[in-house]
Amino acid sequence: MSKLKKTVLVSGATGMLGQALCIALEAKGHSVRRLSRGTTADVQWDVDAGTIDAGAMTGVDVVVHLAGEPVAQRWTDATKAQILKSRIGGAQLLVGALLKEPTPPDYITASGINFYGHQCGVGVTERSPLGEGFLAHVCEQWEGAAQPLIDAGIRSVSARIGMILSSQGGALTKMLPAFKLGLGGVIGAGSQHMSWVSLPDAVRILLLAIEDRSIQGPLNVVSPQPLTNQVFTKSLGAALKRPTFFPMPALAVKALFGQMGTEVLCSDVGVHPQVLLDRGFEWDFTDIKSCFDACLAKQF
């Protein structure tokens, strides 16, 4: 039987999702150890140097690996290398430390819906195969770093996270300035699908994965209602009471943002959270209007 209260080591605890997760864990009575390079961290590590504090895993029940270089930037060879290394290097460091423990903690790693590629369309579930593209390669390597744990019979979860919506950071806060000025519009054809999840639901899903040891393997962290970019755009404009007349053609996206624009901004990824649906999980936000209204009211 799982321990009622757990000690959870979290990398990426200073990020939007990491902060919200740590707060939720502590509110439920769990103990949190924040892992970062900062001197104020509970546990320190240096991914570039391949070092982590001795005893970092002592007494830990679950490790949650969320740290990684931001994807939403123009990709050069150097930034692509850092995006990959920050995730895989961190994962390998954690997995190595985990395997040294007499009773290794469970391991939950963030991943992305980009595992399925950037043009997979709708109907994608946890059983769908690996797709193509740089981010699919990153996700494959990120998740693959846990294979030694799986081989050793240690519980491992790969949380394939969609676009998290919140007023506290992430994609929505980057979109809002243009949309508030009435300069928002569809990207590319507008028919491409977007898989999203509210910040509270993303946190609740990770809490479930932490607390319920029957969950293992891939886990799609998305709302059950993927949208087209056109619906997303019109809904955000309506929530702000602003027009959305300024489209950004795919060629312009590629010219401005390069490969990142093609794989992220113009991606067509309609993911279904089949594992959660099968378990009867209930989302707080399944429609985009209520999610936008809550975000704009700064409820999260």
KOLVEXMI-42031 format. One record per residue (C-alpha): residue number from 1; residue in one letter; x negated, y, z. Coordinates in steps of 0.001 Angstrom, whole numbers, padded with zeros to 6 digits. Layout:
// KOLVEXMI-42031
{NUM, 'A', {X, Y, Z}};
...
END
This chain:
// KOLVEXMI-42031
{1, 'M', {000000, 000000, 000000}};
{2, 'S', {-001284, 003495, -000901}};
{3, 'K', {-002358, 005872, 001859}};
{4, 'L', {000368, 008418, 002550}};
{5, 'K', {-002105, 011304, 002833}};
{6, 'K', {-005119, 011320, 000563}};
{7, 'T', {-008425, 013113, 000258}};
{8, 'V', {-008718, 014431, -003299}};
{9, 'L', {-011880, 015759, -004959}};
{10, 'V', {-011009, 018225, -007736}};
{11, 'S', {-013316, 019562, -010444}};
{12, 'G', {-012108, 022668, -012246}};
{13, 'A', {-010369, 023780, -009056}};
{14, 'T', {-010820, 027467, -009926}};
{15, 'G', {-008903, 027153, -013204}};
{16, 'M', {-005186, 027856, -013593}};
{17, 'L', {-004134, 024201, -013341}};
{18, 'G', {-006775, 023328, -010756}};
{19, 'Q', {-005767, 026146, -008412}};
{20, 'A', {-002076, 025273, -008643}};
{21, 'L', {-002806, 021575, -008093}};
{22, 'C', {-004954, 022233, -005008}};
{23, 'I', {-002250, 024431, -003479}};
{24, 'A', {000400, 021760, -004130}};
{25, 'L', {-001790, 018996, -002691}};
{26, 'E', {-002424, 020926, 000503}};
{27, 'A', {001267, 021816, 000794}};
{28, 'K', {002024, 018089, 000836}};
{29, 'G', {-000536, 017428, 003549}};
{30, 'H', {-003338, 016024, 001406}};
{31, 'S', {-006945, 017076, 001965}};
{32, 'V', {-008667, 018808, -000951}};
{33, 'R', {-012369, 019071, -001718}};
{34, 'R', {-013135, 021602, -004424}};
{35, 'L', {-016045, 020697, -006696}};
{36, 'S', {-017929, 023432, -008548}};
{37, 'R', {-021319, 025069, -009052}};
{38, 'G', {-020456, 027903, -006672}};
{39, 'T', {-022092, 028105, -003264}};
{40, 'T', {-018678, 028425, -001614}};
{41, 'A', {-017494, 025093, -003044}};
{42, 'D', {-016727, 022179, -000718}};
{43, 'V', {-018898, 019998, -002957}};
{44, 'Q', {-021511, 021306, -005392}};
{45, 'W', {-022646, 019897, -008701}};
{46, 'D', {-024641, 020965, -011738}};
{47, 'V', {-023528, 019176, -014873}};
{48, 'D', {-026441, 020518, -016949}};
{49, 'A', {-028939, 019239, -014390}};
{50, 'G', {-026973, 016026, -013806}};
{51, 'T', {-026788, 016526, -010031}};
{52, 'I', {-024019, 016253, -007467}};
{53, 'D', {-024138, 016572, -003673}};
{54, 'A', {-025063, 013396, -001842}};
{55, 'G', {-022000, 012004, -000117}};
{56, 'A', {-019663, 013797, -002502}};
{57, 'M', {-017430, 010716, -002699}};
{58, 'T', {-017537, 009736, 000962}};
{59, 'G', {-013989, 009395, 002254}};
{60, 'V', {-012467, 010436, -001089}};
{61, 'D', {-009370, 008549, -002258}};
{62, 'V', {-008870, 010191, -005678}};
{63, 'V', {-011105, 012183, -008013}};
{64, 'V', {-009398, 014576, -010454}};
{65, 'H', {-011637, 015868, -013255}};
{66, 'L', {-010217, 019043, -014816}};
{67, 'A', {-013400, 021040, -015533}};
{68, 'G', {-014346, 021944, -019089}};
{69, 'E', {-015484, 024782, -021352}};
{70, 'P', {-012466, 026668, -022807}};
{71, 'V', {-011393, 025439, -026242}};
{72, 'A', {-009682, 028676, -027357}};
{73, 'Q', {-012707, 030433, -028825}};
{74, 'R', {-014360, 030463, -032218}};
{75, 'W', {-016339, 027264, -032572}};
{76, 'T', {-020008, 027486, -033403}};
{77, 'D', {-022310, 024481, -033214}};
{78, 'A', {-023394, 025730, -029787}};
{79, 'T', {-019868, 026186, -028418}};
{80, 'K', {-018769, 022794, -029758}};
{81, 'A', {-021728, 021185, -028021}};
{82, 'Q', {-020807, 022943, -024765}};
{83, 'I', {-017118, 021973, -025066}};
{84, 'L', {-018198, 018355, -025417}};
{85, 'K', {-020970, 018352, -022799}};
{86, 'S', {-018957, 020142, -020117}};
{87, 'R', {-016335, 017408, -020257}};
{88, 'I', {-018321, 014268, -020989}};
{89, 'G', {-021355, 015224, -018896}};
{90, 'G', {-019114, 016011, -015950}};
{91, 'A', {-017163, 012791, -016390}};
{92, 'Q', {-020320, 010677, -016592}};
{93, 'L', {-021701, 012343, -013458}};
{94, 'L', {-018494, 011638, -011530}};
{95, 'V', {-018159, 008081, -012798}};
{96, 'G', {-021766, 007330, -011827}};
{97, 'A', {-021163, 008642, -008304}};
{98, 'L', {-017880, 006736, -008048}};
{99, 'L', {-019477, 003427, -008942}};
{100, 'K', {-021979, 003758, -006094}};
{101, 'E', {-019198, 003734, -003487}};
{102, 'P', {-018381, 000491, -001638}};
{103, 'T', {-014687, 001255, -002215}};
{104, 'P', {-014560, 003550, -005277}};
{105, 'P', {-011831, 006227, -005394}};
{106, 'D', {-009191, 006305, -008113}};
{107, 'Y', {-010127, 008491, -011077}};
{108, 'I', {-007858, 010875, -012984}};
{109, 'T', {-009342, 012741, -015908}};
{110, 'A', {-007757, 015519, -017885}};
{111, 'S', {-007682, 014971, -021624}};
{112, 'G', {-005594, 016542, -024362}};
{113, 'I', {-002793, 015745, -026748}};
{114, 'N', {-005413, 016466, -029424}};
{115, 'F', {-006414, 012825, -028844}};
{116, 'Y', {-003771, 012063, -031473}};
{117, 'G', {-005332, 014419, -034011}};
{118, 'H', {-004147, 017806, -035193}};
{119, 'Q', {-001698, 016693, -037898}};
{120, 'C', {000074, 013692, -036376}};
{121, 'G', {003610, 015119, -036538}};
{122, 'V', {006387, 013999, -034209}};
{123, 'G', {007067, 010737, -032393}};
{124, 'V', {003616, 010356, -030836}};
{125, 'T', {003508, 008343, -027584}};
{126, 'E', {000795, 006960, -025316}};
{127, 'R', {000646, 003906, -027590}};
{128, 'S', {-000223, 005976, -030678}};
{129, 'P', {-003754, 005654, -032080}};
{130, 'L', {-006659, 008072, -031978}};
{131, 'G', {-006404, 010824, -034578}};
{132, 'E', {-008963, 012825, -036529}};
{133, 'G', {-010781, 016076, -035842}};
{134, 'F', {-013313, 017546, -033443}};
{135, 'L', {-010932, 017700, -030474}};
{136, 'A', {-009811, 014117, -031042}};
{137, 'H', {-013490, 013149, -030839}};
{138, 'V', {-013890, 015176, -027630}};
{139, 'C', {-010851, 013498, -026050}};
{140, 'E', {-012053, 010055, -027083}};
{141, 'Q', {-015440, 010652, -025456}};
{142, 'W', {-013907, 012332, -022404}};
{143, 'E', {-011597, 009407, -021738}};
{144, 'G', {-014218, 006877, -022796}};
{145, 'A', {-016554, 007990, -020015}};
{146, 'A', {-014209, 006167, -017624}};
{147, 'Q', {-014667, 002783, -019325}};
{148, 'P', {-017189, 001538, -016711}};
{149, 'L', {-014524, 002171, -014056}};
{150, 'I', {-011898, 000297, -016034}};
{151, 'D', {-014326, -002589, -016546}};
{152, 'A', {-014870, -002665, -012773}};
{153, 'G', {-011122, -002775, -012088}};
{154, 'I', {-010918, 000767, -010715}};
{155, 'R', {-007710, 002678, -011419}};
{156, 'S', {-008194, 005316, -014095}};
{157, 'V', {-005649, 007722, -015599}};
{158, 'S', {-006146, 009854, -018725}};
{159, 'A', {-003807, 012847, -018462}};
{160, 'R', {-003289, 014035, -022041}};
{161, 'I', {-002144, 017577, -021389}};
{162, 'G', {-000219, 019789, -023800}};
{163, 'M', {-000024, 023588, -023843}};
{164, 'I', {000619, 024716, -020263}};
{165, 'L', {002941, 027707, -019986}};
{166, 'S', {002474, 030134, -017091}};
{167, 'S', {002249, 033845, -016375}};
{168, 'Q', {-001013, 033159, -014535}};
{169, 'G', {-003188, 032322, -017526}};
{170, 'G', {-003554, 030059, -020528}};
{171, 'A', {-002065, 030445, -023998}};
{172, 'L', {001026, 032450, -023045}};
{173, 'T', {-000896, 035295, -021398}};
{174, 'K', {-002990, 035623, -024553}};
{175, 'M', {000150, 035833, -026715}};
{176, 'L', {002128, 038284, -024590}};
{177, 'P', {000367, 041585, -025441}};
{178, 'A', {001083, 041243, -029174}};
{179, 'F', {004621, 039945, -028633}};
{180, 'K', {005450, 042758, -026194}};
{181, 'L', {004450, 045247, -028909}};
{182, 'G', {006722, 043502, -031422}};
{183, 'L', {003698, 042208, -033336}};
{184, 'G', {004314, 038507, -032763}};
{185, 'G', {005206, 036096, -035526}};
{186, 'V', {005055, 032527, -036725}};
{187, 'I', {001681, 030963, -037385}};
{188, 'G', {001162, 029200, -040684}};
{189, 'A', {004317, 027593, -042075}};
{190, 'G', {005993, 027686, -038659}};
{191, 'S', {007260, 024127, -039126}};
{192, 'Q', {004388, 022552, -037194}};
{193, 'H', {005270, 021048, -033820}};
{194, 'M', {004007, 022263, -030457}};
{195, 'S', {003938, 020161, -027291}};
{196, 'W', {004229, 022228, -024126}};
{197, 'V', {004743, 021871, -020389}};
{198, 'S', {005453, 024365, -017614}};
{199, 'L', {002742, 024809, -014996}};
{200, 'P', {004972, 023490, -012161}};
{201, 'D', {005798, 020358, -014148}};
{202, 'A', {002147, 019775, -015075}};
{203, 'V', {001274, 019958, -011360}};
{204, 'R', {004123, 017617, -010383}};
{205, 'I', {003011, 015084, -012993}};
{206, 'L', {-000567, 015141, -011717}};
{207, 'L', {000727, 014777, -008140}};
{208, 'L', {002656, 011706, -009247}};
{209, 'A', {-000478, 010253, -010842}};
{210, 'I', {-002456, 010931, -007652}};
{211, 'E', {000105, 009456, -005276}};
{212, 'D', {001465, 006529, -007286}};
{213, 'R', {-001241, 003915, -007832}};
{214, 'S', {000934, 001974, -010291}};
{215, 'I', {000193, 004662, -012898}};
{216, 'Q', {-002898, 004012, -014983}};
{217, 'G', {-004142, 004506, -018514}};
{218, 'P', {-002928, 007259, -020874}};
{219, 'L', {-000293, 009673, -019562}};
{220, 'N', {001189, 012391, -021769}};
{221, 'V', {001624, 015559, -019695}};
{222, 'V', {004205, 017400, -021804}};
{223, 'S', {007861, 018400, -021783}};
{224, 'P', {010175, 015860, -023463}};
{225, 'Q', {011189, 018596, -025937}};
{226, 'P', {008445, 019481, -028467}};
{227, 'L', {009253, 022552, -030576}};
{228, 'T', {008368, 023917, -033952}};
{229, 'N', {006168, 026990, -033941}};
{230, 'Q', {009060, 028929, -035455}};
{231, 'V', {011430, 028026, -032591}};
{232, 'F', {008712, 028784, -030036}};
{233, 'T', {008036, 032190, -031635}};
{234, 'K', {011692, 033188, -031942}};
{235, 'S', {012390, 032068, -028359}};
{236, 'L', {009512, 034124, -026964}};
{237, 'G', {010617, 037164, -028962}};
{238, 'A', {014173, 036749, -027697}};
{239, 'A', {012996, 036428, -024083}};
{240, 'L', {011037, 039673, -024471}};
{241, 'K', {013782, 041323, -026560}};
{242, 'R', {011229, 042049, -029267}};
{243, 'P', {011202, 041312, -033026}};
{244, 'T', {008876, 038652, -034456}};
{245, 'F', {008310, 039920, -037978}};
{246, 'F', {004548, 039536, -038311}};
{247, 'P', {003566, 036045, -039499}};
{248, 'M', {-000031, 034888, -039606}};
{249, 'P', {-000608, 032742, -042717}};
{250, 'A', {-002721, 029617, -042328}};
{251, 'L', {-005444, 031082, -044551}};
{252, 'A', {-005690, 034112, -042266}};
{253, 'V', {-005879, 031850, -039195}};
{254, 'K', {-008714, 029898, -040774}};
{255, 'A', {-010544, 033086, -041792}};
{256, 'L', {-010247, 034584, -038297}};
{257, 'F', {-010770, 031524, -036139}};
{258, 'G', {-012413, 028897, -038346}};
{259, 'Q', {-012052, 025235, -037396}};
{260, 'M', {-010537, 026116, -034014}};
{261, 'G', {-007661, 027886, -035764}};
{262, 'T', {-007006, 024880, -037980}};
{263, 'E', {-007086, 022317, -035145}};
{264, 'V', {-005409, 024345, -032412}};
{265, 'L', {-003288, 027201, -033784}};
{266, 'C', {-002053, 025358, -036876}};
{267, 'S', {-001889, 021876, -035372}};
{268, 'D', {001250, 019737, -035814}};
{269, 'V', {001421, 017576, -032684}};
{270, 'G', {004864, 016516, -031435}};
{271, 'V', {004115, 014370, -028393}};
{272, 'H', {006639, 012426, -026312}};
{273, 'P', {005929, 011593, -022639}};
{274, 'Q', {007101, 008001, -022956}};
{275, 'V', {005476, 006773, -019733}};
{276, 'L', {007221, 009474, -017708}};
{277, 'L', {010530, 008959, -019515}};
{278, 'D', {010386, 005239, -018791}};
{279, 'R', {009837, 006014, -015100}};
{280, 'G', {012798, 008383, -014950}};
{281, 'F', {010679, 011442, -014205}};
{282, 'E', {012760, 014643, -013988}};
{283, 'W', {011249, 017868, -015317}};
{284, 'D', {012058, 021257, -013829}};
{285, 'F', {011803, 022837, -017280}};
{286, 'T', {012878, 020973, -020407}};
{287, 'D', {014077, 023908, -022489}};
{288, 'I', {011832, 026707, -023623}};
{289, 'K', {014267, 029540, -022796}};
{290, 'S', {014396, 028775, -019075}};
{291, 'C', {010612, 028300, -019034}};
{292, 'F', {009967, 031655, -020696}};
{293, 'D', {012473, 033389, -018397}};
{294, 'A', {010708, 031963, -015322}};
{295, 'C', {007255, 032874, -016675}};
{296, 'L', {008301, 036446, -017482}};
{297, 'A', {009798, 036740, -013986}};
{298, 'K', {006348, 035648, -012754}};
{299, 'Q', {007794, 032692, -010859}};
{300, 'F', {004674, 030765, -011875}};
END
